[in-house]
Amino acid sequence: MKKEIFIGNVGIGGNHPVSIQSMTSTDTRDITATLNQITALKDAGCEIIRVAVPAKDALVPFKTIVEKSPLPVVVDIHFDVYLAIKSIEAGVHGIRINPGNIGSNKKVKEILIAANERKIPIRIGVNAGSLEKKYWNAPGSTAGKMVASVMDKVRFFEDNQFFNIKISLKSSDVIQTVQAYRLIDKKCDYPLHLGVTEAGTFFSGAIKSAIGIGSLLLEGIGSTIRVSLTDDPVQEIKVAKEILQVTGLRKTGIEMISCPTCSRTSVDLIALVKEAERELAHFKPGRKIVVAIMGCEVNGPGEAKEADIGIAFSQKYGYIFKKGEMLEKVEPNRSITRLIELIKDFAGGET
Ligand code: SF4
């Protein structure tokens, strides 16, 4: 089992569930925009938020953001020990540094002392694209070099009595990412923050993240995840939740099963499924609910019966099932409204 750390009130490692993180994309100097984005991310299911402090003039607004944020805040710092120390003093709940670009050990040590005083964890975040110089021409795989680089830092942290550590080893290459995390998982007990970095737009990024993060989670590796997309960060949370759902690590939320449609489909199933997704976007059931929306009476009733709530369409009607029992038949044009009513009634959650 991995060691337990806390980012604010969110436990990571130990017996804690895998948590979901994201990062703000607003200008940190714009307090209102940043807090609005954090709130939207929290509503979507984000549990920890990372905010960059890129320059000195972002420090004062950052302090307000930390004070007012509805989520625990991790500060993202590159190149500048002063910004790291000031962010820690601002009351941040965690800090992410890439030791490769912070500078001398003396500077890193200053951060360790400040973080130790405030009892906040540090993520040592090594990225394949910003490996320390000394590893550039060293022999071996990139994954191996990423692990060697992070282990160097882990030892340095430990030598300085700092153990409140989380590790990430990201690459934009999925296979490299998976290899690096597998290697580090065997080498130390610190919790691992998973992610495929710079994964791309919603479509390619969701696929890369699902394969990279998902395959590691299925092997029992990873304590917290961040999906990186070139998109609204709220989309990252949707993908992250789906990955946790599919890998069996989240026992709440809606799992939607729908068929790909074929020549037997007699309704506009794609539009109906999208309507259902839209209607359920903000619905938070207290437990996991499987919903099936199927296009015909061949495979439809079977899947619909297996689901908690399901509907299978025939030429004229949709047949709604609940826990395997046929409940009622409805006209297609009011089928989703009725389905949603039944799902909400079945789930007993907040809307
Ligand atoms: Fe076609 Fe029916 Fe299968 Fe949907 S469930 S893909 S409509 S056969």
Residues whose N, C-alpha, C, O or C-beta is under 5 A from the ligand:
A	BS01	SF4	C259 P260 T261 C262 R264 T265 M294 G295 C296 V298 N299 G300
